[in-house]
Amino acid sequence: MKLQLPDSDITYFSNFMEHDRASSYFKKLKSSVPWRQDDIRVYGKLYPQPRLTALYGNNNRSYSYSGIVMKPLPFSDALLDIRKKISVLTNVEFTSCLLNLYRDGKDSNGWHSDDEKELGENPVIASVSLGQERYFHLRHKKLKQFKHKILLEHGSLLLMRGQTQHFWQHQIPKTTRPIGERINLTFRVIA
């Protein structure tokens, strides 16, 4: 489903991966990834990042955001399988994958754009969701009336391309509902 939002190229594939396969990947990644919790700087103060992360890649390029520098681990077989499936769909050879583990509703990702210089001019971001469904919020940077939210389902793929990161921010907000764990895989090309 193509989202009809101005200044964007965003497509959502709710059934990118069948349920049992998505569950298998979730279990494998949850137990095998060396998850870490970095400190992020917000208005000059350091806070523990409200989620766990890991970086994998095939070109040894580090990735920096919010004052954090991550060095990639070599792609695992599971990540290579998922990357291949995305590459067939998108015709993009992704070099890196940033993984996020949201342990519960208190874990979140604040408003941001994936516009770091190492991602290039118009980055392609392929975001796979495994585990607990979470709402993904979008807001236009200049046209404040344009907002959107979409429920990212288990086994789904959200693909952002073109000028999307120039004009839109996104977040996974906190929720007070008691919810389970979610793993998010964001495949990207780091030049």
CYANA upper distance limits for C-alpha pairs under 8 A (distance plus 0.5 A):
  1 MET  CA     11 THR  CA      6.03
  1 MET  CA     12 TYR  CA      5.61
  1 MET  CA     13 PHE  CA      6.83
  2 LYS  CA      9 ASP  CA      8.20
  2 LYS  CA     10 ILE  CA      6.51
  2 LYS  CA     11 THR  CA      4.81
  2 LYS  CA     12 TYR  CA      6.83
  3 LEU  CA      9 ASP  CA      8.01
  3 LEU  CA     10 ILE  CA      6.12
  3 LEU  CA     11 THR  CA      6.41
  3 LEU  CA     12 TYR  CA      7.92
  5 LEU  CA      9 ASP  CA      8.39
  5 LEU  CA    146 PHE  CA      8.23
  7 ASP  CA    163 GLN  CA      7.04
  7 ASP  CA    164 THR  CA      6.73
  7 ASP  CA    167 PHE  CA      6.79
  8 SER  CA    160 MET  CA      8.28
  8 SER  CA    161 ARG  CA      7.90
  8 SER  CA    162 GLY  CA      7.39
  8 SER  CA    163 GLN  CA      6.48
  8 SER  CA    164 THR  CA      4.80
  8 SER  CA    167 PHE  CA      7.86
  8 SER  CA    168 TRP  CA      8.13
  9 ASP  CA    160 MET  CA      6.38
  9 ASP  CA    161 ARG  CA      5.74
  9 ASP  CA    162 GLY  CA      6.45
  9 ASP  CA    163 GLN  CA      7.74
  9 ASP  CA    164 THR  CA      6.50
 10 ILE  CA    158 LEU  CA      7.66
 10 ILE  CA    159 LEU  CA      6.07
 10 ILE  CA    160 MET  CA      5.06
 10 ILE  CA    161 ARG  CA      6.92
 10 ILE  CA    164 THR  CA      7.98
 11 THR  CA    158 LEU  CA      6.41
 11 THR  CA    159 LEU  CA      5.67
 11 THR  CA    160 MET  CA      7.21
 12 TYR  CA    156 SER  CA      7.96
 12 TYR  CA    157 LEU  CA      6.44
 12 TYR  CA    158 LEU  CA      5.08
 12 TYR  CA    159 LEU  CA      6.84
 13 PHE  CA    156 SER  CA      6.13
 13 PHE  CA    157 LEU  CA      5.56
 13 PHE  CA    158 LEU  CA      6.81
 14 SER  CA    152 LEU  CA      8.11
 14 SER  CA    153 GLU  CA      6.93
 14 SER  CA    155 GLY  CA      7.62
 14 SER  CA    156 SER  CA      5.00
 14 SER  CA    157 LEU  CA      7.00
 15 ASN  CA    155 GLY  CA      6.70
 15 ASN  CA    156 SER  CA      5.94
 15 ASN  CA    157 LEU  CA      8.26
 16 PHE  CA    155 GLY  CA      6.43
 16 PHE  CA    156 SER  CA      5.53
 16 PHE  CA    157 LEU  CA      6.27
 17 MET  CA     21 ARG  CA      7.17
 17 MET  CA     22 ALA  CA      6.56
 17 MET  CA    155 GLY  CA      5.28
 17 MET  CA    156 SER  CA      6.97
 18 GLU  CA     22 ALA  CA      6.70
 18 GLU  CA    155 GLY  CA      6.92
 19 HIS  CA     23 SER  CA      6.69
 19 HIS  CA    154 HIS  CA      7.52
 19 HIS  CA    155 GLY  CA      6.72
 20 ASP  CA     24 SER  CA      6.67
 21 ARG  CA     25 TYR  CA      6.76
 22 ALA  CA     26 PHE  CA      6.64
 22 ALA  CA    130 LEU  CA      6.57
 22 ALA  CA    131 GLY  CA      8.33
 22 ALA  CA    154 HIS  CA      7.34
 22 ALA  CA    155 GLY  CA      5.62
 23 SER  CA     27 LYS  CA      6.83
 23 SER  CA    130 LEU  CA      7.54
 23 SER  CA    131 GLY  CA      7.47
 24 SER  CA     28 LYS  CA      6.72
 25 TYR  CA     29 LEU  CA      6.47
 25 TYR  CA     78 ALA  CA      7.31
 25 TYR  CA    130 LEU  CA      8.23
 26 PHE  CA     30 LYS  CA      6.40
 26 PHE  CA    130 LEU  CA      6.29
 26 PHE  CA    131 GLY  CA      7.04
 26 PHE  CA    183 ILE  CA      7.38
 27 LYS  CA     31 SER  CA      6.79
 28 LYS  CA     32 SER  CA      6.54
 28 LYS  CA     78 ALA  CA      8.35
 29 LEU  CA     33 VAL  CA      6.02
 29 LEU  CA     78 ALA  CA      8.26
 30 LYS  CA    183 ILE  CA      8.23
 33 VAL  CA     54 ALA  CA      7.73
 34 PRO  CA     54 ALA  CA      7.37
 35 TRP  CA     52 LEU  CA      6.18
 35 TRP  CA     53 THR  CA      5.95
 35 TRP  CA     54 ALA  CA      6.10
 35 TRP  CA    101 LEU  CA      8.33
 36 ARG  CA     52 LEU  CA      5.76
 36 ARG  CA     53 THR  CA      5.91
 36 ARG  CA     54 ALA  CA      6.98
 37 GLN  CA     48 PRO  CA      7.12
 37 GLN  CA     49 GLN  CA      6.54
 37 GLN  CA     50 PRO  CA      8.44
 37 GLN  CA     51 ARG  CA      7.22
 37 GLN  CA     52 LEU  CA      5.39
 37 GLN  CA     53 THR  CA      6.91
 38 ASP  CA     48 PRO  CA      6.49
 38 ASP  CA     49 GLN  CA      6.17
 38 ASP  CA     52 LEU  CA      8.30
 38 ASP  CA     68 ILE  CA      7.77
 39 ASP  CA     46 LEU  CA      6.40
 39 ASP  CA     47 TYR  CA      5.72
 39 ASP  CA     48 PRO  CA      4.84
 39 ASP  CA     49 GLN  CA      5.87
 39 ASP  CA     68 ILE  CA      8.17
 40 ILE  CA     46 LEU  CA      5.97
 40 ILE  CA     47 TYR  CA      5.94
 40 ILE  CA     48 PRO  CA      6.74
 40 ILE  CA     49 GLN  CA      6.23
 40 ILE  CA     66 SER  CA      6.51
 40 ILE  CA     67 GLY  CA      6.97
 40 ILE  CA     68 ILE  CA      7.35
 41 ARG  CA     45 LYS  CA      5.79
 41 ARG  CA     46 LEU  CA      5.02
 41 ARG  CA     47 TYR  CA      6.93
 41 ARG  CA     66 SER  CA      7.00
 41 ARG  CA     67 GLY  CA      7.13
 42 VAL  CA     46 LEU  CA      6.89
 42 VAL  CA     47 TYR  CA      7.82
 50 PRO  CA    102 TYR  CA      8.46
 50 PRO  CA    106 LYS  CA      7.76
 50 PRO  CA    107 ASP  CA      5.24
 50 PRO  CA    108 SER  CA      6.15
 50 PRO  CA    109 ASN  CA      7.62
 51 ARG  CA    100 ASN  CA      7.05
 51 ARG  CA    101 LEU  CA      6.27
 51 ARG  CA    102 TYR  CA      5.72
 51 ARG  CA    103 ARG  CA      7.40
 51 ARG  CA    107 ASP  CA      5.61
 51 ARG  CA    108 SER  CA      6.88
 51 ARG  CA    109 ASN  CA      8.20
 52 LEU  CA    100 ASN  CA      6.18
 52 LEU  CA    101 LEU  CA      5.47
 52 LEU  CA    102 TYR  CA      7.27
 52 LEU  CA    103 ARG  CA      8.47
 53 THR  CA     98 LEU  CA      7.60
 53 THR  CA     99 LEU  CA      5.87
 53 THR  CA    100 ASN  CA      5.09
 53 THR  CA    101 LEU  CA      6.68
 54 ALA  CA     70 MET  CA      8.40
 54 ALA  CA     72 PRO  CA      8.37
 54 ALA  CA     98 LEU  CA      6.46
 54 ALA  CA     99 LEU  CA      5.64
 54 ALA  CA    100 ASN  CA      7.35
 55 LEU  CA     70 MET  CA      7.05
 55 LEU  CA     71 LYS  CA      7.22
 55 LEU  CA     72 PRO  CA      5.32
 55 LEU  CA     73 LEU  CA      6.77
 55 LEU  CA     96 SER  CA      7.70
 55 LEU  CA     97 CYS  CA      6.30
 55 LEU  CA     98 LEU  CA      5.12
 55 LEU  CA     99 LEU  CA      6.65
 56 TYR  CA     71 LYS  CA      8.47
 56 TYR  CA     72 PRO  CA      4.94
 56 TYR  CA     73 LEU  CA      5.03
 56 TYR  CA     74 PRO  CA      6.07
 56 TYR  CA     75 PHE  CA      5.82
 56 TYR  CA     76 SER  CA      8.47
 56 TYR  CA     96 SER  CA      6.14
 56 TYR  CA     97 CYS  CA      5.71
 56 TYR  CA     98 LEU  CA      7.05
 57 GLY  CA     61 ARG  CA      8.02
 57 GLY  CA     72 PRO  CA      5.78
 57 GLY  CA     73 LEU  CA      6.61
 57 GLY  CA     74 PRO  CA      5.94
 57 GLY  CA     75 PHE  CA      5.95
 57 GLY  CA     95 THR  CA      5.96
 57 GLY  CA     96 SER  CA      4.56
 57 GLY  CA     97 CYS  CA      6.65
 58 ASN  CA     72 PRO  CA      8.37
 58 ASN  CA     74 PRO  CA      6.41
 58 ASN  CA     75 PHE  CA      6.91
 58 ASN  CA     95 THR  CA      6.08
 58 ASN  CA     96 SER  CA      7.13
 59 ASN  CA     95 THR  CA      6.95
 59 ASN  CA     96 SER  CA      8.38
 60 ASN  CA     71 LYS  CA      7.59
 60 ASN  CA     72 PRO  CA      6.50
 60 ASN  CA     73 LEU  CA      8.39
 61 ARG  CA     71 LYS  CA      7.31
 61 ARG  CA     72 PRO  CA      7.32
 61 ARG  CA    190 ILE  CA      7.34
 61 ARG  CA    191 ALA  CA      8.31
 62 SER  CA     69 VAL  CA      7.10
 62 SER  CA     70 MET  CA      5.88
 62 SER  CA     71 LYS  CA      4.99
 62 SER  CA     72 PRO  CA      6.69
 63 TYR  CA     69 VAL  CA      6.22
 63 TYR  CA     70 MET  CA      5.73
 63 TYR  CA     71 LYS  CA      7.19
 63 TYR  CA     72 PRO  CA      8.49
 63 TYR  CA    118 GLU  CA      7.87
 63 TYR  CA    190 ILE  CA      8.14
 64 SER  CA     68 ILE  CA      5.91
 64 SER  CA     69 VAL  CA      4.89
 64 SER  CA     70 MET  CA      6.77
 64 SER  CA    116 GLU  CA      8.03
 65 TYR  CA     69 VAL  CA      7.31
 65 TYR  CA    116 GLU  CA      7.60
 72 PRO  CA     96 SER  CA      8.17
 75 PHE  CA     79 LEU  CA      6.43
 75 PHE  CA     80 LEU  CA      6.63
 76 SER  CA     80 LEU  CA      6.65
 77 ASP  CA     81 ASP  CA      6.67
 78 ALA  CA     82 ILE  CA      6.90
 79 LEU  CA     83 ARG  CA      6.41
 80 LEU  CA     84 LYS  CA      6.56
 81 ASP  CA     85 LYS  CA      6.98
 82 ILE  CA     86 ILE  CA      6.85
 83 ARG  CA     87 SER  CA      6.52
 83 ARG  CA     94 PHE  CA      7.57
 83 ARG  CA    187 PHE  CA      7.98
 84 LYS  CA     88 VAL  CA      6.73
 85 LYS  CA     89 LEU  CA      7.08
 86 ILE  CA     90 THR  CA      6.55
 86 ILE  CA     91 ASN  CA      8.48
 86 ILE  CA     92 VAL  CA      8.43
 86 ILE  CA    126 ALA  CA      8.07
 87 SER  CA     91 ASN  CA      5.52
 87 SER  CA     92 VAL  CA      5.60
 87 SER  CA     93 GLU  CA      6.37
 87 SER  CA     94 PHE  CA      7.77
 88 VAL  CA     92 VAL  CA      8.28
 93 GLU  CA    189 VAL  CA      7.85
 94 PHE  CA    187 PHE  CA      6.60
 94 PHE  CA    188 ARG  CA      5.78
 94 PHE  CA    189 VAL  CA      5.37
 95 THR  CA    187 PHE  CA      8.08
 95 THR  CA    188 ARG  CA      6.83
 95 THR  CA    189 VAL  CA      5.44
 95 THR  CA    190 ILE  CA      6.67
 96 SER  CA    187 PHE  CA      6.23
 96 SER  CA    188 ARG  CA      5.90
 96 SER  CA    189 VAL  CA      6.52
 96 SER  CA    190 ILE  CA      7.04
 97 CYS  CA    185 LEU  CA      6.76
 97 CYS  CA    186 THR  CA      5.83
 97 CYS  CA    187 PHE  CA      4.77
 97 CYS  CA    188 ARG  CA      6.62
 98 LEU  CA    185 LEU  CA      6.43
 98 LEU  CA    186 THR  CA      5.67
 98 LEU  CA    187 PHE  CA      7.03
 99 LEU  CA    183 ILE  CA      7.46
 99 LEU  CA    184 ASN  CA      6.16
 99 LEU  CA    185 LEU  CA      5.13
 99 LEU  CA    186 THR  CA      6.79
100 ASN  CA    183 ILE  CA      6.12
100 ASN  CA    184 ASN  CA      5.58
100 ASN  CA    185 LEU  CA      7.08
101 LEU  CA    181 GLU  CA      7.66
101 LEU  CA    182 ARG  CA      6.34
101 LEU  CA    183 ILE  CA      5.10
101 LEU  CA    184 ASN  CA      7.04
102 TYR  CA    107 ASP  CA      5.69
102 TYR  CA    108 SER  CA      7.30
102 TYR  CA    181 GLU  CA      6.11
102 TYR  CA    182 ARG  CA      5.59
102 TYR  CA    183 ILE  CA      6.80
103 ARG  CA    107 ASP  CA      6.70
103 ARG  CA    180 GLY  CA      7.37
103 ARG  CA    181 GLU  CA      5.14
103 ARG  CA    182 ARG  CA      7.17
104 ASP  CA    178 PRO  CA      7.77
104 ASP  CA    179 ILE  CA      6.22
104 ASP  CA    180 GLY  CA      6.11
104 ASP  CA    181 GLU  CA      6.08
104 ASP  CA    182 ARG  CA      8.36
105 GLY  CA    174 LYS  CA      5.88
105 GLY  CA    175 THR  CA      5.23
105 GLY  CA    176 THR  CA      6.53
105 GLY  CA    177 ARG  CA      7.04
105 GLY  CA    178 PRO  CA      7.06
105 GLY  CA    179 ILE  CA      6.45
105 GLY  CA    180 GLY  CA      8.26
106 LYS  CA    174 LYS  CA      5.68
106 LYS  CA    175 THR  CA      6.84
106 LYS  CA    176 THR  CA      7.71
107 ASP  CA    174 LYS  CA      6.66
108 SER  CA    171 GLN  CA      8.21
108 SER  CA    172 ILE  CA      5.85
108 SER  CA    173 PRO  CA      5.76
108 SER  CA    174 LYS  CA      5.73
109 ASN  CA    171 GLN  CA      5.89
109 ASN  CA    172 ILE  CA      5.49
109 ASN  CA    173 PRO  CA      6.82
110 GLY  CA    170 HIS  CA      8.14
110 GLY  CA    171 GLN  CA      5.54
110 GLY  CA    172 ILE  CA      7.06
110 GLY  CA    173 PRO  CA      7.15
111 TRP  CA    169 GLN  CA      6.40
111 TRP  CA    170 HIS  CA      5.80
111 TRP  CA    171 GLN  CA      5.25
112 HIS  CA    169 GLN  CA      5.47
112 HIS  CA    170 HIS  CA      6.12
112 HIS  CA    171 GLN  CA      7.16
113 SER  CA    165 GLN  CA      5.86
113 SER  CA    166 HIS  CA      8.08
113 SER  CA    168 TRP  CA      7.12
113 SER  CA    169 GLN  CA      5.23
113 SER  CA    170 HIS  CA      6.88
114 ASP  CA    119 LEU  CA      8.27
114 ASP  CA    123 PRO  CA      8.28
114 ASP  CA    165 GLN  CA      6.42
115 ASP  CA    119 LEU  CA      7.09
115 ASP  CA    120 GLY  CA      8.23
115 ASP  CA    123 PRO  CA      7.98
115 ASP  CA    165 GLN  CA      6.42
115 ASP  CA    166 HIS  CA      7.74
116 GLU  CA    120 GLY  CA      8.04
117 LYS  CA    121 GLU  CA      8.13
118 GLU  CA    190 ILE  CA      5.96
118 GLU  CA    191 ALA  CA      6.18
119 LEU  CA    123 PRO  CA      6.11
119 LEU  CA    188 ARG  CA      7.80
119 LEU  CA    189 VAL  CA      6.57
119 LEU  CA    190 ILE  CA      5.54
119 LEU  CA    191 ALA  CA      6.87
120 GLY  CA    190 ILE  CA      8.00
120 GLY  CA    191 ALA  CA      7.38
122 ASN  CA    161 ARG  CA      7.23
122 ASN  CA    162 GLY  CA      5.50
122 ASN  CA    163 GLN  CA      6.05
122 ASN  CA    164 THR  CA      8.19
122 ASN  CA    165 GLN  CA      7.77
122 ASN  CA    166 HIS  CA      8.47
123 PRO  CA    160 MET  CA      8.47
123 PRO  CA    161 ARG  CA      6.65
123 PRO  CA    162 GLY  CA      7.21
123 PRO  CA    163 GLN  CA      8.48
123 PRO  CA    165 GLN  CA      8.00
123 PRO  CA    188 ARG  CA      7.82
123 PRO  CA    189 VAL  CA      7.75
124 VAL  CA    159 LEU  CA      7.78
124 VAL  CA    160 MET  CA      6.25
124 VAL  CA    161 ARG  CA      5.04
124 VAL  CA    162 GLY  CA      7.50
124 VAL  CA    188 ARG  CA      6.69
124 VAL  CA    189 VAL  CA      7.73
125 ILE  CA    159 LEU  CA      6.37
125 ILE  CA    160 MET  CA      5.68
125 ILE  CA    161 ARG  CA      7.06
125 ILE  CA    186 THR  CA      6.88
125 ILE  CA    187 PHE  CA      6.33
125 ILE  CA    188 ARG  CA      5.67
126 ALA  CA    157 LEU  CA      7.22
126 ALA  CA    158 LEU  CA      6.43
126 ALA  CA    159 LEU  CA      5.12
126 ALA  CA    160 MET  CA      7.02
126 ALA  CA    185 LEU  CA      8.39
126 ALA  CA    186 THR  CA      6.04
126 ALA  CA    187 PHE  CA      5.53
126 ALA  CA    188 ARG  CA      7.15
127 SER  CA    157 LEU  CA      5.98
127 SER  CA    158 LEU  CA      5.54
127 SER  CA    159 LEU  CA      6.76
127 SER  CA    184 ASN  CA      7.18
127 SER  CA    185 LEU  CA      6.02
127 SER  CA    186 THR  CA      4.85
127 SER  CA    187 PHE  CA      6.80
128 VAL  CA    155 GLY  CA      7.24
128 VAL  CA    156 SER  CA      6.22
128 VAL  CA    157 LEU  CA      5.03
128 VAL  CA    158 LEU  CA      7.03
128 VAL  CA    184 ASN  CA      6.16
128 VAL  CA    185 LEU  CA      5.55
128 VAL  CA    186 THR  CA      6.96
129 SER  CA    133 GLU  CA      8.29
129 SER  CA    152 LEU  CA      6.98
129 SER  CA    153 GLU  CA      6.95
129 SER  CA    154 HIS  CA      6.04
129 SER  CA    155 GLY  CA      6.09
129 SER  CA    156 SER  CA      5.98
129 SER  CA    157 LEU  CA      7.05
129 SER  CA    182 ARG  CA      7.63
129 SER  CA    183 ILE  CA      6.61
129 SER  CA    184 ASN  CA      5.28
129 SER  CA    185 LEU  CA      7.15
130 LEU  CA    153 GLU  CA      8.01
130 LEU  CA    154 HIS  CA      5.19
130 LEU  CA    155 GLY  CA      5.91
130 LEU  CA    156 SER  CA      8.02
130 LEU  CA    182 ARG  CA      6.24
130 LEU  CA    183 ILE  CA      5.61
130 LEU  CA    184 ASN  CA      6.75
131 GLY  CA    153 GLU  CA      8.37
131 GLY  CA    154 HIS  CA      5.69
131 GLY  CA    155 GLY  CA      8.28
131 GLY  CA    180 GLY  CA      7.97
131 GLY  CA    181 GLU  CA      6.57
131 GLY  CA    182 ARG  CA      5.01
131 GLY  CA    183 ILE  CA      6.76
132 GLN  CA    153 GLU  CA      7.88
132 GLN  CA    154 HIS  CA      6.98
132 GLN  CA    179 ILE  CA      7.49
132 GLN  CA    180 GLY  CA      5.94
132 GLN  CA    181 GLU  CA      6.04
132 GLN  CA    182 ARG  CA      5.30
133 GLU  CA    151 LEU  CA      6.98
133 GLU  CA    152 LEU  CA      5.98
133 GLU  CA    153 GLU  CA      5.31
133 GLU  CA    154 HIS  CA      6.57
133 GLU  CA    182 ARG  CA      7.72
134 ARG  CA    151 LEU  CA      6.21
134 ARG  CA    152 LEU  CA      6.02
134 ARG  CA    153 GLU  CA      7.70
134 ARG  CA    172 ILE  CA      7.63
134 ARG  CA    182 ARG  CA      8.41
135 TYR  CA    149 LYS  CA      6.88
135 TYR  CA    150 ILE  CA      6.09
135 TYR  CA    151 LEU  CA      4.92
135 TYR  CA    152 LEU  CA      6.51
135 TYR  CA    172 ILE  CA      6.77
135 TYR  CA    173 PRO  CA      7.92
136 PHE  CA    149 LYS  CA      5.96
136 PHE  CA    150 ILE  CA      5.82
136 PHE  CA    151 LEU  CA      6.69
136 PHE  CA    152 LEU  CA      7.09
136 PHE  CA    170 HIS  CA      7.43
136 PHE  CA    171 GLN  CA      6.43
136 PHE  CA    172 ILE  CA      5.64
136 PHE  CA    173 PRO  CA      8.11
137 HIS  CA    147 LYS  CA      7.98
137 HIS  CA    148 HIS  CA      6.38
137 HIS  CA    149 LYS  CA      4.84
137 HIS  CA    150 ILE  CA      7.16
137 HIS  CA    170 HIS  CA      5.90
137 HIS  CA    171 GLN  CA      5.82
137 HIS  CA    172 ILE  CA      6.91
137 HIS  CA    173 PRO  CA      8.15
138 LEU  CA    147 LYS  CA      6.05
138 LEU  CA    148 HIS  CA      5.58
138 LEU  CA    149 LYS  CA      6.51
138 LEU  CA    168 TRP  CA      7.12
138 LEU  CA    169 GLN  CA      6.23
138 LEU  CA    170 HIS  CA      4.94
138 LEU  CA    171 GLN  CA      7.31
139 ARG  CA    144 LYS  CA      7.59
139 ARG  CA    146 PHE  CA      6.49
139 ARG  CA    147 LYS  CA      4.87
139 ARG  CA    148 HIS  CA      6.98
139 ARG  CA    168 TRP  CA      6.15
139 ARG  CA    169 GLN  CA      5.97
139 ARG  CA    170 HIS  CA      6.95
140 HIS  CA    144 LYS  CA      6.41
140 HIS  CA    145 GLN  CA      8.24
140 HIS  CA    146 PHE  CA      6.05
140 HIS  CA    147 LYS  CA      6.92
140 HIS  CA    167 PHE  CA      6.29
140 HIS  CA    168 TRP  CA      5.01
140 HIS  CA    169 GLN  CA      6.93
141 LYS  CA    167 PHE  CA      5.94
141 LYS  CA    168 TRP  CA      5.92
141 LYS  CA    169 GLN  CA      7.09
142 LYS  CA    167 PHE  CA      7.77
152 LEU  CA    156 SER  CA      6.96
152 LEU  CA    157 LEU  CA      8.49
152 LEU  CA    158 LEU  CA      8.39
160 MET  CA    164 THR  CA      6.99
161 ARG  CA    165 GLN  CA      8.44
163 GLN  CA    167 PHE  CA      7.24
164 THR  CA    168 TRP  CA      6.22
165 GLN  CA    169 GLN  CA      7.35
